[in-house]
Every structure is written in C-alpha cells, then in structure tokens.
Amino acid sequence: MKKNELDLTVLKNSFETLTQCYEDFCAEKDDKIKTYIKDSCIKRFEYTYETAKKIMNKFLKKEYDKEEKDLTINNIFREMFALGFIENFENWVDYREKRNTTSHEYNLEKTYIIMDIVPNFIKDIEFLINKLENTLED
C-alpha cells in the first residue's frame, strides 16, 4: 500500500480531541462543568469509533483485497485482531454495543456508562494508529 492511500489524519485528530477532552474531564472539579465535558467526551467517543471503523474497513479492502460483503462489523474486528492491529476483539465488540446505545436511544444513564470504557478505548485507538502507521511506512 502506498503511504498516502490511507490517510489517518481524521482518526489521529479525533483521537487527540477525545484524549484532551477526557483529560479535562478527569481534571475538572466542578460537577456542572464536568457534566458538560462528559457529554463532549461521549460525542468524541462516537465519532472516533466511527472513524476507526471506516479506516479499518478501508484498510482491509486496500491491503488485503477484502470485499464489502465480507466486511461485517464483527468480521472487520476479527480480521484486524487476527492481523495484530487490535489487541482485544471483545473490547471492540463492547465499543460497538456502547456506540449503538448512544445512537438508538438517548438515555443519559446508559449513555454515561460510555465514560467507563473511554480510558481503554483511548489505549486501543492509540494502538491501532501506531500499528497502521508502522505498516503504512513499510
């Protein structure tokens, strides 16, 4: 794959904004402001997850000639796990379930449980970005 065929800029930017937002959330002492930051973290989780999913799909198509019909979301995660681009398949299934929770119903209690997975999600996105960058540099 040529270096410029898969642009990771959007994923890296969304990762950075999520990371900064989560750091702000952890540092904030005022509960009211913390609630606003929490809402922002959840939104940033959503678009970072969606961006990662699209990048993985595109990567598998270009690098491994996978066809769209074979790339269900679980198959994308399985393939990326098998290839060493994600460390934990179950984490990604959980991220998908949590993402579906935020998109199908707006229940604050259910939505706020996303905050429990954000630290692991940040680590997993960082791992994915590093593996993709290393592969694309070769």
URCOR-V204063 format. One record per pair of residues at least 12 apart in sequence whose ideal C-beta (glycine too) atoms are under 7 Angstrom apart, sorted by sequence separation. I is the first residue (numbers start at 0). GAP is how many residues later the second one is. If there is no record, write none. Layout:
i->I gap->GAP
i->I gap->GAP
//
This chain:
i->24 gap->12
i->76 gap->12
i->101 gap->12
i->23 gap->13
i->24 gap->13
i->65 gap->13
i->56 gap->14
i->76 gap->15
i->97 gap->15
i->20 gap->16
i->24 gap->16
i->59 gap->16
i->76 gap->16
i->97 gap->16
i->20 gap->19
i->21 gap->19
i->56 gap->19
i->59 gap->19
i->73 gap->19
i->97 gap->19
i->20 gap->20
i->52 gap->20
i->55 gap->20
i->94 gap->22
i->17 gap->23
i->20 gap->23
i->52 gap->23
i->72 gap->23
i->93 gap->23
i->55 gap->24
i->17 gap->26
i->94 gap->26
i->16 gap->27
i->17 gap->27
i->90 gap->29
i->13 gap->30
i->17 gap->30
i->13 gap->33
i->14 gap->33
i->90 gap->33
i->13 gap->34
i->13 gap->37
i->86 gap->37
i->85 gap->38
i->10 gap->40
i->86 gap->40
i->9 gap->41
i->10 gap->41
i->85 gap->42
i->84 gap->43
i->10 gap->44
i->48 gap->46
i->84 gap->46
i->7 gap->47
i->83 gap->47
i->84 gap->47
i->5 gap->49
i->48 gap->50
i->5 gap->52
i->5 gap->53
i->45 gap->53
i->5 gap->56
i->45 gap->56
i->4 gap->57
i->41 gap->60
i->0 gap->61
i->0 gap->62
i->41 gap->69
i->44 gap->69
i->41 gap->72
i->44 gap->73
i->51 gap->73
i->58 gap->73
i->37 gap->74
i->40 gap->74
i->44 gap->76
i->51 gap->76
i->37 gap->77
i->40 gap->77
i->47 gap->77
i->21 gap->96
i->21 gap->100
i->18 gap->103
i->17 gap->104
i->14 gap->110
i->14 gap->111
i->14 gap->114
i->11 gap->117
i->10 gap->118
i->7 gap->121
i->7 gap->124
i->7 gap->125
i->5 gap->130
i->2 gap->133
i->0 gap->135
//
